[in-house]
Amino acid sequence: IAVLSVDASGSAMVRITAETRTAAEMAKYAAFVASRSPFTEAYVTHHEIDAASAEKPYRFSLEASWRD
């Protein structure tokens, strides 16, 4: 997983943009984030394959909620 950006906009949610080599790695990362404290859930909101890159990685956005 290559985390490209993290945006915590002041609410109880964070948006993560990342890249992986496969769709399975993308799903595993979402499950990993959701299972870690203080996060309560995480889900992929957008994904695409970067066709311009030789490796054609999956680039995706993930939103994760947490509780204080």
mmCIF file of the N, C-alpha and C atoms, coordinates in Angstrom:
data_MODEL
# 
_entry.id   MODEL 
# 
loop_
_atom_site.group_PDB 
_atom_site.id 
_atom_site.type_symbol 
_atom_site.label_atom_id 
_atom_site.label_alt_id 
_atom_site.label_comp_id 
_atom_site.label_asym_id 
_atom_site.label_entity_id 
_atom_site.label_seq_id 
_atom_site.pdbx_PDB_ins_code 
_atom_site.Cartn_x 
_atom_site.Cartn_y 
_atom_site.Cartn_z 
_atom_site.occupancy 
_atom_site.B_iso_or_equiv 
_atom_site.pdbx_formal_charge 
_atom_site.auth_seq_id 
_atom_site.auth_comp_id 
_atom_site.auth_asym_id 
_atom_site.auth_atom_id 
_atom_site.pdbx_PDB_model_num 
ATOM 1   N N  . ILE A 1 1  ? 0.853   -1.179 0.000   1.00 0.00 ? 1  ILE A N  1 
ATOM 2   C CA . ILE A 1 1  ? 0.000   0.000  0.000   1.00 0.00 ? 1  ILE A CA 1 
ATOM 3   C C  . ILE A 1 1  ? 0.897   1.240  0.000   1.00 0.00 ? 1  ILE A C  1 
ATOM 4   N N  . ALA A 1 2  ? 0.582   2.168  -0.866  1.00 0.00 ? 2  ALA A N  1 
ATOM 5   C CA . ALA A 1 2  ? 1.250   3.462  -0.876  1.00 0.00 ? 2  ALA A CA 1 
ATOM 6   C C  . ALA A 1 2  ? 0.193   4.514  -0.544  1.00 0.00 ? 2  ALA A C  1 
ATOM 7   N N  . VAL A 1 3  ? 0.288   5.107  0.642   1.00 0.00 ? 3  VAL A N  1 
ATOM 8   C CA . VAL A 1 3  ? -0.649  6.155  1.033   1.00 0.00 ? 3  VAL A CA 1 
ATOM 9   C C  . VAL A 1 3  ? -0.180  7.445  0.379   1.00 0.00 ? 3  VAL A C  1 
ATOM 10  N N  . LEU A 1 4  ? -1.055  8.049  -0.432  1.00 0.00 ? 4  LEU A N  1 
ATOM 11  C CA . LEU A 1 4  ? -0.716  9.258  -1.165  1.00 0.00 ? 4  LEU A CA 1 
ATOM 12  C C  . LEU A 1 4  ? -1.121  10.523 -0.430  1.00 0.00 ? 4  LEU A C  1 
ATOM 13  N N  . SER A 1 5  ? -2.253  10.473 0.295   1.00 0.00 ? 5  SER A N  1 
ATOM 14  C CA . SER A 1 5  ? -2.678  11.638 1.063   1.00 0.00 ? 5  SER A CA 1 
ATOM 15  C C  . SER A 1 5  ? -3.658  11.216 2.145   1.00 0.00 ? 5  SER A C  1 
ATOM 16  N N  . VAL A 1 6  ? -3.719  12.050 3.187   1.00 0.00 ? 6  VAL A N  1 
ATOM 17  C CA . VAL A 1 6  ? -4.661  11.867 4.295   1.00 0.00 ? 6  VAL A CA 1 
ATOM 18  C C  . VAL A 1 6  ? -5.288  13.219 4.561   1.00 0.00 ? 6  VAL A C  1 
ATOM 19  N N  . ASP A 1 7  ? -6.609  13.272 4.588   1.00 0.00 ? 7  ASP A N  1 
ATOM 20  C CA . ASP A 1 7  ? -7.322  14.518 4.832   1.00 0.00 ? 7  ASP A CA 1 
ATOM 21  C C  . ASP A 1 7  ? -8.296  14.317 5.982   1.00 0.00 ? 7  ASP A C  1 
ATOM 22  N N  . ALA A 1 8  ? -8.008  14.967 7.104   1.00 0.00 ? 8  ALA A N  1 
ATOM 23  C CA . ALA A 1 8  ? -8.913  14.973 8.255   1.00 0.00 ? 8  ALA A CA 1 
ATOM 24  C C  . ALA A 1 8  ? -9.506  16.369 8.318   1.00 0.00 ? 8  ALA A C  1 
ATOM 25  N N  . SER A 1 9  ? -10.738 16.506 7.874   1.00 0.00 ? 9  SER A N  1 
ATOM 26  C CA . SER A 1 9  ? -11.352 17.827 7.709   1.00 0.00 ? 9  SER A CA 1 
ATOM 27  C C  . SER A 1 9  ? -12.015 18.369 8.966   1.00 0.00 ? 9  SER A C  1 
ATOM 28  N N  . GLY A 1 10 ? -11.653 17.866 10.116  1.00 0.00 ? 10 GLY A N  1 
ATOM 29  C CA . GLY A 1 10 ? -12.190 18.406 11.363  1.00 0.00 ? 10 GLY A CA 1 
ATOM 30  C C  . GLY A 1 10 ? -13.391 17.658 11.895  1.00 0.00 ? 10 GLY A C  1 
ATOM 31  N N  . SER A 1 11 ? -13.996 16.811 11.090  1.00 0.00 ? 11 SER A N  1 
ATOM 32  C CA . SER A 1 11 ? -15.118 16.013 11.585  1.00 0.00 ? 11 SER A CA 1 
ATOM 33  C C  . SER A 1 11 ? -14.596 14.668 12.068  1.00 0.00 ? 11 SER A C  1 
ATOM 34  N N  . ALA A 1 12 ? -15.487 13.773 12.353  1.00 0.00 ? 12 ALA A N  1 
ATOM 35  C CA . ALA A 1 12 ? -15.089 12.447 12.835  1.00 0.00 ? 12 ALA A CA 1 
ATOM 36  C C  . ALA A 1 12 ? -14.870 11.500 11.657  1.00 0.00 ? 12 ALA A C  1 
ATOM 37  N N  . MET A 1 13 ? -14.250 12.029 10.595  1.00 0.00 ? 13 MET A N  1 
ATOM 38  C CA . MET A 1 13 ? -13.987 11.220 9.417   1.00 0.00 ? 13 MET A CA 1 
ATOM 39  C C  . MET A 1 13 ? -12.652 11.629 8.808   1.00 0.00 ? 13 MET A C  1 
ATOM 40  N N  . VAL A 1 14 ? -11.970 10.665 8.232   1.00 0.00 ? 14 VAL A N  1 
ATOM 41  C CA . VAL A 1 14 ? -10.714 10.924 7.539   1.00 0.00 ? 14 VAL A CA 1 
ATOM 42  C C  . VAL A 1 14 ? -10.821 10.323 6.142   1.00 0.00 ? 14 VAL A C  1 
ATOM 43  N N  . ARG A 1 15 ? -10.275 11.020 5.151   1.00 0.00 ? 15 ARG A N  1 
ATOM 44  C CA . ARG A 1 15 ? -10.245 10.508 3.785   1.00 0.00 ? 15 ARG A CA 1 
ATOM 45  C C  . ARG A 1 15 ? -8.800  10.182 3.441   1.00 0.00 ? 15 ARG A C  1 
ATOM 46  N N  . ILE A 1 16 ? -8.567  8.959  2.990   1.00 0.00 ? 16 ILE A N  1 
ATOM 47  C CA . ILE A 1 16 ? -7.236  8.478  2.634   1.00 0.00 ? 16 ILE A CA 1 
ATOM 48  C C  . ILE A 1 16 ? -7.233  8.177  1.141   1.00 0.00 ? 16 ILE A C  1 
ATOM 49  N N  . THR A 1 17 ? -6.216  8.656  0.440   1.00 0.00 ? 17 THR A N  1 
ATOM 50  C CA . THR A 1 17 ? -6.010  8.301  -0.957  1.00 0.00 ? 17 THR A CA 1 
ATOM 51  C C  . THR A 1 17 ? -4.765  7.436  -1.008  1.00 0.00 ? 17 THR A C  1 
ATOM 52  N N  . ALA A 1 18 ? -4.871  6.294  -1.698  1.00 0.00 ? 18 ALA A N  1 
ATOM 53  C CA . ALA A 1 18 ? -3.768  5.340  -1.718  1.00 0.00 ? 18 ALA A CA 1 
ATOM 54  C C  . ALA A 1 18 ? -3.721  4.586  -3.043  1.00 0.00 ? 18 ALA A C  1 
ATOM 55  N N  . GLU A 1 19 ? -2.637  3.820  -3.221  1.00 0.00 ? 19 GLU A N  1 
ATOM 56  C CA . GLU A 1 19 ? -2.480  2.957  -4.377  1.00 0.00 ? 19 GLU A CA 1 
ATOM 57  C C  . GLU A 1 19 ? -2.088  1.556  -3.922  1.00 0.00 ? 19 GLU A C  1 
ATOM 58  N N  . THR A 1 20 ? -2.556  0.563  -4.656  1.00 0.00 ? 20 THR A N  1 
ATOM 59  C CA . THR A 1 20 ? -2.170  -0.828 -4.432  1.00 0.00 ? 20 THR A CA 1 
ATOM 60  C C  . THR A 1 20 ? -1.946  -1.489 -5.784  1.00 0.00 ? 20 THR A C  1 
ATOM 61  N N  . ARG A 1 21 ? -1.390  -2.686 -5.759  1.00 0.00 ? 21 ARG A N  1 
ATOM 62  C CA . ARG A 1 21 ? -1.186  -3.428 -7.006  1.00 0.00 ? 21 ARG A CA 1 
ATOM 63  C C  . ARG A 1 21 ? -2.414  -4.195 -7.445  1.00 0.00 ? 21 ARG A C  1 
ATOM 64  N N  . THR A 1 22 ? -3.283  -4.566 -6.495  1.00 0.00 ? 22 THR A N  1 
ATOM 65  C CA . THR A 1 22 ? -4.448  -5.395 -6.837  1.00 0.00 ? 22 THR A CA 1 
ATOM 66  C C  . THR A 1 22 ? -5.704  -4.923 -6.104  1.00 0.00 ? 22 THR A C  1 
ATOM 67  N N  . ALA A 1 23 ? -6.846  -5.355 -6.620  1.00 0.00 ? 23 ALA A N  1 
ATOM 68  C CA . ALA A 1 23 ? -8.118  -5.049 -5.966  1.00 0.00 ? 23 ALA A CA 1 
ATOM 69  C C  . ALA A 1 23 ? -8.201  -5.741 -4.605  1.00 0.00 ? 23 ALA A C  1 
ATOM 70  N N  . ALA A 1 24 ? -7.629  -6.941 -4.494  1.00 0.00 ? 24 ALA A N  1 
ATOM 71  C CA . ALA A 1 24 ? -7.643  -7.663 -3.211  1.00 0.00 ? 24 ALA A CA 1 
ATOM 72  C C  . ALA A 1 24 ? -6.881  -6.887 -2.142  1.00 0.00 ? 24 ALA A C  1 
ATOM 73  N N  . GLU A 1 25 ? -5.742  -6.287 -2.493  1.00 0.00 ? 25 GLU A N  1 
ATOM 74  C CA . GLU A 1 25 ? -4.988  -5.478 -1.523  1.00 0.00 ? 25 GLU A CA 1 
ATOM 75  C C  . GLU A 1 25 ? -5.786  -4.251 -1.100  1.00 0.00 ? 25 GLU A C  1 
ATOM 76  N N  . MET A 1 26 ? -6.533  -3.672 -2.028  1.00 0.00 ? 26 MET A N  1 
ATOM 77  C CA . MET A 1 26 ? -7.372  -2.518 -1.713  1.00 0.00 ? 26 MET A CA 1 
ATOM 78  C C  . MET A 1 26 ? -8.426  -2.910 -0.674  1.00 0.00 ? 26 MET A C  1 
ATOM 79  N N  . ALA A 1 27 ? -9.089  -4.031 -0.882  1.00 0.00 ? 27 ALA A N  1 
ATOM 80  C CA . ALA A 1 27 ? -10.111 -4.494 0.055   1.00 0.00 ? 27 ALA A CA 1 
ATOM 81  C C  . ALA A 1 27 ? -9.505  -4.847 1.412   1.00 0.00 ? 27 ALA A C  1 
ATOM 82  N N  . LYS A 1 28 ? -8.347  -5.487 1.404   1.00 0.00 ? 28 LYS A N  1 
ATOM 83  C CA . LYS A 1 28 ? -7.673  -5.834 2.666   1.00 0.00 ? 28 LYS A CA 1 
ATOM 84  C C  . LYS A 1 28 ? -7.292  -4.579 3.442   1.00 0.00 ? 28 LYS A C  1 
ATOM 85  N N  . TYR A 1 29 ? -6.859  -3.536 2.755   1.00 0.00 ? 29 TYR A N  1 
ATOM 86  C CA . TYR A 1 29 ? -6.481  -2.302 3.443   1.00 0.00 ? 29 TYR A CA 1 
ATOM 87  C C  . TYR A 1 29 ? -7.709  -1.647 4.087   1.00 0.00 ? 29 TYR A C  1 
ATOM 88  N N  . ALA A 1 30 ? -8.834  -1.629 3.379   1.00 0.00 ? 30 ALA A N  1 
ATOM 89  C CA . ALA A 1 30 ? -10.063 -1.070 3.956   1.00 0.00 ? 30 ALA A CA 1 
ATOM 90  C C  . ALA A 1 30 ? -10.460 -1.845 5.205   1.00 0.00 ? 30 ALA A C  1 
ATOM 91  N N  . ALA A 1 31 ? -10.370 -3.162 5.156   1.00 0.00 ? 31 ALA A N  1 
ATOM 92  C CA . ALA A 1 31 ? -10.698 -3.981 6.327   1.00 0.00 ? 31 ALA A CA 1 
ATOM 93  C C  . ALA A 1 31 ? -9.709  -3.744 7.464   1.00 0.00 ? 31 ALA A C  1 
ATOM 94  N N  . PHE A 1 32 ? -8.436  -3.576 7.133   1.00 0.00 ? 32 PHE A N  1 
ATOM 95  C CA . PHE A 1 32 ? -7.407  -3.300 8.140   1.00 0.00 ? 32 PHE A CA 1 
ATOM 96  C C  . PHE A 1 32 ? -7.699  -1.990 8.870   1.00 0.00 ? 32 PHE A C  1 
ATOM 97  N N  . VAL A 1 33 ? -7.984  -0.938 8.117   1.00 0.00 ? 33 VAL A N  1 
ATOM 98  C CA . VAL A 1 33 ? -8.275  0.363  8.739   1.00 0.00 ? 33 VAL A CA 1 
ATOM 99  C C  . VAL A 1 33 ? -9.511  0.252  9.618   1.00 0.00 ? 33 VAL A C  1 
ATOM 100 N N  . ALA A 1 34 ? -10.551 -0.407 9.127   1.00 0.00 ? 34 ALA A N  1 
ATOM 101 C CA . ALA A 1 34 ? -11.798 -0.537 9.892   1.00 0.00 ? 34 ALA A CA 1 
ATOM 102 C C  . ALA A 1 34 ? -11.595 -1.293 11.198  1.00 0.00 ? 34 ALA A C  1 
ATOM 103 N N  . SER A 1 35 ? -10.608 -2.179 11.235  1.00 0.00 ? 35 SER A N  1 
ATOM 104 C CA . SER A 1 35 ? -10.391 -2.990 12.438  1.00 0.00 ? 35 SER A CA 1 
ATOM 105 C C  . SER A 1 35 ? -9.498  -2.320 13.474  1.00 0.00 ? 35 SER A C  1 
ATOM 106 N N  . ARG A 1 36 ? -8.958  -1.170 13.177  1.00 0.00 ? 36 ARG A N  1 
ATOM 107 C CA . ARG A 1 36 ? -8.029  -0.497 14.087  1.00 0.00 ? 36 ARG A CA 1 
ATOM 108 C C  . ARG A 1 36 ? -8.712  0.610  14.869  1.00 0.00 ? 36 ARG A C  1 
ATOM 109 N N  . SER A 1 37 ? -8.397  0.674  16.139  1.00 0.00 ? 37 SER A N  1 
ATOM 110 C CA . SER A 1 37 ? -8.903  1.734  17.004  1.00 0.00 ? 37 SER A CA 1 
ATOM 111 C C  . SER A 1 37 ? -8.208  3.035  16.627  1.00 0.00 ? 37 SER A C  1 
ATOM 112 N N  . PRO A 1 38 ? -8.863  4.136  16.611  1.00 0.00 ? 38 PRO A N  1 
ATOM 113 C CA . PRO A 1 38 ? -10.211 4.478  17.040  1.00 0.00 ? 38 PRO A CA 1 
ATOM 114 C C  . PRO A 1 38 ? -11.256 4.388  15.932  1.00 0.00 ? 38 PRO A C  1 
ATOM 115 N N  . PHE A 1 39 ? -10.916 3.805  14.774  1.00 0.00 ? 39 PHE A N  1 
ATOM 116 C CA . PHE A 1 39 ? -11.866 3.746  13.664  1.00 0.00 ? 39 PHE A CA 1 
ATOM 117 C C  . PHE A 1 39 ? -13.011 2.789  13.951  1.00 0.00 ? 39 PHE A C  1 
ATOM 118 N N  . THR A 1 40 ? -14.199 3.171  13.481  1.00 0.00 ? 40 THR A N  1 
ATOM 119 C CA . THR A 1 40 ? -15.384 2.338  13.665  1.00 0.00 ? 40 THR A CA 1 
ATOM 120 C C  . THR A 1 40 ? -15.842 1.711  12.363  1.00 0.00 ? 40 THR A C  1 
ATOM 121 N N  . GLU A 1 41 ? -15.485 2.317  11.237  1.00 0.00 ? 41 GLU A N  1 
ATOM 122 C CA . GLU A 1 41 ? -15.798 1.764  9.934   1.00 0.00 ? 41 GLU A CA 1 
ATOM 123 C C  . GLU A 1 41 ? -14.904 2.419  8.883   1.00 0.00 ? 41 GLU A C  1 
ATOM 124 N N  . ALA A 1 42 ? -14.734 1.736  7.778   1.00 0.00 ? 42 ALA A N  1 
ATOM 125 C CA . ALA A 1 42 ? -13.977 2.279  6.648   1.00 0.00 ? 42 ALA A CA 1 
ATOM 126 C C  . ALA A 1 42 ? -14.533 1.661  5.379   1.00 0.00 ? 42 ALA A C  1 
ATOM 127 N N  . TYR A 1 43 ? -14.602 2.463  4.328   1.00 0.00 ? 43 TYR A N  1 
ATOM 128 C CA . TYR A 1 43 ? -15.122 1.948  3.066   1.00 0.00 ? 43 TYR A CA 1 
ATOM 129 C C  . TYR A 1 43 ? -14.500 2.708  1.904   1.00 0.00 ? 43 TYR A C  1 
ATOM 130 N N  . VAL A 1 44 ? -14.365 2.012  0.783   1.00 0.00 ? 44 VAL A N  1 
ATOM 131 C CA . VAL A 1 44 ? -13.821 2.597  -0.434  1.00 0.00 ? 44 VAL A CA 1 
ATOM 132 C C  . VAL A 1 44 ? -14.927 3.410  -1.090  1.00 0.00 ? 44 VAL A C  1 
ATOM 133 N N  . THR A 1 45 ? -14.641 4.678  -1.404  1.00 0.00 ? 45 THR A N  1 
ATOM 134 C CA . THR A 1 45 ? -15.632 5.548  -2.029  1.00 0.00 ? 45 THR A CA 1 
ATOM 135 C C  . THR A 1 45 ? -15.399 5.711  -3.522  1.00 0.00 ? 45 THR A C  1 
ATOM 136 N N  . HIS A 1 46 ? -14.159 5.458  -3.972  1.00 0.00 ? 46 HIS A N  1 
ATOM 137 C CA . HIS A 1 46 ? -13.832 5.612  -5.389  1.00 0.00 ? 46 HIS A CA 1 
ATOM 138 C C  . HIS A 1 46 ? -12.585 4.799  -5.684  1.00 0.00 ? 46 HIS A C  1 
ATOM 139 N N  . HIS A 1 47 ? -12.534 4.192  -6.863  1.00 0.00 ? 47 HIS A N  1 
ATOM 140 C CA . HIS A 1 47 ? -11.301 3.527  -7.289  1.00 0.00 ? 47 HIS A CA 1 
ATOM 141 C C  . HIS A 1 47 ? -11.181 3.580  -8.805  1.00 0.00 ? 47 HIS A C  1 
ATOM 142 N N  . GLU A 1 48 ? -9.944  3.534  -9.270  1.00 0.00 ? 48 GLU A N  1 
ATOM 143 C CA . GLU A 1 48 ? -9.672  3.516  -10.701 1.00 0.00 ? 48 GLU A CA 1 
ATOM 144 C C  . GLU A 1 48 ? -8.320  2.844  -10.922 1.00 0.00 ? 48 GLU A C  1 
ATOM 145 N N  . ILE A 1 49 ? -8.085  2.388  -12.135 1.00 0.00 ? 49 ILE A N  1 
ATOM 146 C CA . ILE A 1 49 ? -6.793  1.820  -12.501 1.00 0.00 ? 49 ILE A CA 1 
ATOM 147 C C  . ILE A 1 49 ? -6.027  2.902  -13.238 1.00 0.00 ? 49 ILE A C  1 
ATOM 148 N N  . ASP A 1 50 ? -4.804  3.171  -12.794 1.00 0.00 ? 50 ASP A N  1 
ATOM 149 C CA . ASP A 1 50 ? -3.967  4.191  -13.415 1.00 0.00 ? 50 ASP A CA 1 
ATOM 150 C C  . ASP A 1 50 ? -3.322  3.592  -14.669 1.00 0.00 ? 50 ASP A C  1 
ATOM 151 N N  . ALA A 1 51 ? -4.004  3.722  -15.807 1.00 0.00 ? 51 ALA A N  1 
ATOM 152 C CA . ALA A 1 51 ? -3.546  3.122  -17.061 1.00 0.00 ? 51 ALA A CA 1 
ATOM 153 C C  . ALA A 1 51 ? -2.287  3.791  -17.604 1.00 0.00 ? 51 ALA A C  1 
ATOM 154 N N  . ALA A 1 52 ? -1.986  5.000  -17.157 1.00 0.00 ? 52 ALA A N  1 
ATOM 155 C CA . ALA A 1 52 ? -0.793  5.710  -17.634 1.00 0.00 ? 52 ALA A CA 1 
ATOM 156 C C  . ALA A 1 52 ? 0.482   5.140  -17.031 1.00 0.00 ? 52 ALA A C  1 
ATOM 157 N N  . SER A 1 53 ? 0.378   4.452  -15.916 1.00 0.00 ? 53 SER A N  1 
ATOM 158 C CA . SER A 1 53 ? 1.537   3.863  -15.250 1.00 0.00 ? 53 SER A CA 1 
ATOM 159 C C  . SER A 1 53 ? 1.789   2.453  -15.795 1.00 0.00 ? 53 SER A C  1 
ATOM 160 N N  . ALA A 1 54 ? 3.059   2.085  -15.908 1.00 0.00 ? 54 ALA A N  1 
ATOM 161 C CA . ALA A 1 54 ? 3.424   0.756  -16.418 1.00 0.00 ? 54 ALA A CA 1 
ATOM 162 C C  . ALA A 1 54 ? 2.887   -0.362 -15.529 1.00 0.00 ? 54 ALA A C  1 
ATOM 163 N N  . GLU A 1 55 ? 2.833   -0.143 -14.204 1.00 0.00 ? 55 GLU A N  1 
ATOM 164 C CA . GLU A 1 55 ? 2.353   -1.165 -13.269 1.00 0.00 ? 55 GLU A CA 1 
ATOM 165 C C  . GLU A 1 55 ? 0.832   -1.231 -13.198 1.00 0.00 ? 55 GLU A C  1 
ATOM 166 N N  . LYS A 1 56 ? 0.149   -0.204 -13.712 1.00 0.00 ? 56 LYS A N  1 
ATOM 167 C CA . LYS A 1 56 ? -1.309  -0.099 -13.673 1.00 0.00 ? 56 LYS A CA 1 
ATOM 168 C C  . LYS A 1 56 ? -1.888  -0.324 -12.269 1.00 0.00 ? 56 LYS A C  1 
ATOM 169 N N  . PRO A 1 57 ? -1.448  0.480  -11.302 1.00 0.00 ? 57 PRO A N  1 
ATOM 170 C CA . PRO A 1 57 ? -1.936  0.295  -9.925  1.00 0.00 ? 57 PRO A CA 1 
ATOM 171 C C  . PRO A 1 57 ? -3.384  0.742  -9.762  1.00 0.00 ? 57 PRO A C  1 
ATOM 172 N N  . TYR A 1 58 ? -4.016  0.214  -8.719  1.00 0.00 ? 58 TYR A N  1 
ATOM 173 C CA . TYR A 1 58 ? -5.340  0.672  -8.317  1.00 0.00 ? 58 TYR A CA 1 
ATOM 174 C C  . TYR A 1 58 ? -5.144  1.902  -7.437  1.00 0.00 ? 58 TYR A C  1 
ATOM 175 N N  . ARG A 1 59 ? -5.730  3.009  -7.811  1.00 0.00 ? 59 ARG A N  1 
ATOM 176 C CA . ARG A 1 59 ? -5.721  4.215  -6.981  1.00 0.00 ? 59 ARG A CA 1 
ATOM 177 C C  . ARG A 1 59 ? -7.130  4.348  -6.419  1.00 0.00 ? 59 ARG A C  1 
ATOM 178 N N  . PHE A 1 60 ? -7.217  4.574  -5.111  1.00 0.00 ? 60 PHE A N  1 
ATOM 179 C CA . PHE A 1 60 ? -8.537  4.602  -4.496  1.00 0.00 ? 60 PHE A CA 1 
ATOM 180 C C  . PHE A 1 60 ? -8.615  5.611  -3.362  1.00 0.00 ? 60 PHE A C  1 
ATOM 181 N N  . SER A 1 61 ? -9.855  5.981  -3.048  1.00 0.00 ? 61 SER A N  1 
ATOM 182 C CA . SER A 1 61 ? -10.162 6.839  -1.906  1.00 0.00 ? 61 SER A CA 1 
ATOM 183 C C  . SER A 1 61 ? -10.938 6.008  -0.897  1.00 0.00 ? 61 SER A C  1 
ATOM 184 N N  . LEU A 1 62 ? -10.582 6.190  0.350   1.00 0.00 ? 62 LEU A N  1 
ATOM 185 C CA . LEU A 1 62 ? -11.179 5.453  1.458   1.00 0.00 ? 62 LEU A CA 1 
ATOM 186 C C  . LEU A 1 62 ? -11.628 6.463  2.491   1.00 0.00 ? 62 LEU A C  1 
ATOM 187 N N  . GLU A 1 63 ? -12.831 6.309  3.009   1.00 0.00 ? 63 GLU A N  1 
ATOM 188 C CA . GLU A 1 63 ? -13.307 7.148  4.100   1.00 0.00 ? 63 GLU A CA 1 
ATOM 189 C C  . GLU A 1 63 ? -13.423 6.286  5.347   1.00 0.00 ? 63 GLU A C  1 
ATOM 190 N N  . ALA A 1 64 ? -12.911 6.801  6.441   1.00 0.00 ? 64 ALA A N  1 
ATOM 191 C CA . ALA A 1 64 ? -12.962 6.077  7.706   1.00 0.00 ? 64 ALA A CA 1 
ATOM 192 C C  . ALA A 1 64 ? -13.520 6.985  8.798   1.00 0.00 ? 64 ALA A C  1 
ATOM 193 N N  . SER A 1 65 ? -14.446 6.454  9.573   1.00 0.00 ? 65 SER A N  1 
ATOM 194 C CA . SER A 1 65 ? -15.049 7.179  10.703  1.00 0.00 ? 65 SER A CA 1 
ATOM 195 C C  . SER A 1 65 ? -14.414 6.708  11.990  1.00 0.00 ? 65 SER A C  1 
ATOM 196 N N  . TRP A 1 66 ? -14.374 7.584  12.963  1.00 0.00 ? 66 TRP A N  1 
ATOM 197 C CA . TRP A 1 66 ? -13.863 7.197  14.265  1.00 0.00 ? 66 TRP A CA 1 
ATOM 198 C C  . TRP A 1 66 ? -14.693 7.816  15.365  1.00 0.00 ? 66 TRP A C  1 
ATOM 199 N N  . ARG A 1 67 ? -14.523 7.299  16.555  1.00 0.00 ? 67 ARG A N  1 
ATOM 200 C CA . ARG A 1 67 ? -15.203 7.895  17.716  1.00 0.00 ? 67 ARG A CA 1 
ATOM 201 C C  . ARG A 1 67 ? -14.138 8.270  18.738  1.00 0.00 ? 67 ARG A C  1 
ATOM 202 N N  . ASP A 1 68 ? -14.438 9.310  19.449  1.00 0.00 ? 68 ASP A N  1 
ATOM 203 C CA . ASP A 1 68 ? -13.502 9.815  20.474  1.00 0.00 ? 68 ASP A CA 1 
ATOM 204 C C  . ASP A 1 68 ? -13.513 8.960  21.707  1.00 0.00 ? 68 ASP A C  1 
# 
